[in-house]
């Protein structure tokens, strides 16, 4: 294997690794955002006044 071929292969591997890392960062950011959105939805769905009183007529 000559030096130019080796250099090309190393650059391709480096690019592939950089792309993989960037995709992992993007998916991590997306998962973090989804977790924050879920926590926000759960906090908004809480209704402390519901179920506090029971009206019964006999």
VOFIVEX-175592 format. One record per residue (C-alpha): x, y, z; residue number from 1; residue in three letters. Coordinates in steps of 0.1 Angstrom, whole numbers, plus 2048, in hexadecimal, padded with zeros to 3 digits. Layout:
N
   u   v   w   i  aa
   X   Y   Z NUM Ala
...
END
This chain:
58
   u   v   w   i  aa
 800 800 800   1 Unk
 80F 821 7F6   2 Unk
 80F 841 80B   3 Unk
 7F5 853 7F6   4 Unk
 7DC 836 7FA   5 Unk
 7E3 834 81F   6 Unk
 7DE 859 823   7 Unk
 7BC 857 810   8 Unk
 7B0 83A 825   9 Unk
 7BA 84C 845  10 Unk
 7A8 86C 83B  11 Unk
 788 858 832  12 Unk
 78A 847 854  13 Unk
 78E 868 865  14 Unk
 770 877 852  15 Unk
 75B 859 85A  16 Unk
 763 85B 87F  17 Unk
 75C 881 87F  18 Unk
 73A 87B 86F  19 Unk
 732 85F 888  20 Unk
 73B 876 8A5  21 Unk
 726 892 897  22 Unk
 708 87B 893  23 Unk
 70B 86F 8B6  24 Unk
 70C 893 8C3  25 Unk
 6ED 89B 8AF  26 Unk
 6DA 87C 8BC  27 Unk
 6E5 884 8E0  28 Unk
 6D9 8A8 8DC  29 Unk
 6B8 89C 8CE  30 Unk
 6B3 883 8EB  31 Unk
 6BB 89E 904  32 Unk
 6A1 8B5 8F4  33 Unk
 687 89A 8F4  34 Unk
 68D 893 918  35 Unk
 689 8B8 921  36 Unk
 669 8B9 90C  37 Unk
 65B 89B 91E  38 Unk
 663 8A9 940  39 Unk
 653 8CA 936  40 Unk
 633 8B8 92A  41 Unk
 631 8A4 94A  42 Unk
 635 8C4 95F  43 Unk
 619 8D5 94B  44 Unk
 602 8B8 94E  45 Unk
 601 8B8 974  46 Unk
 5E1 8C7 981  47 Unk
 5E3 8C8 9A7  48 Unk
 5BF 8D4 9AB  49 Unk
 5B0 8B6 999  50 Unk
 5A4 89B 9B2  51 Unk
 5A8 8B1 9D0  52 Unk
 582 8B4 9D7  53 Unk
 567 89A 9D5  54 Unk
 543 8A6 9D1  55 Unk
 529 88C 9DB  56 Unk
 504 892 9DD  57 Unk
 4ED 878 9ED  58 Unk
END
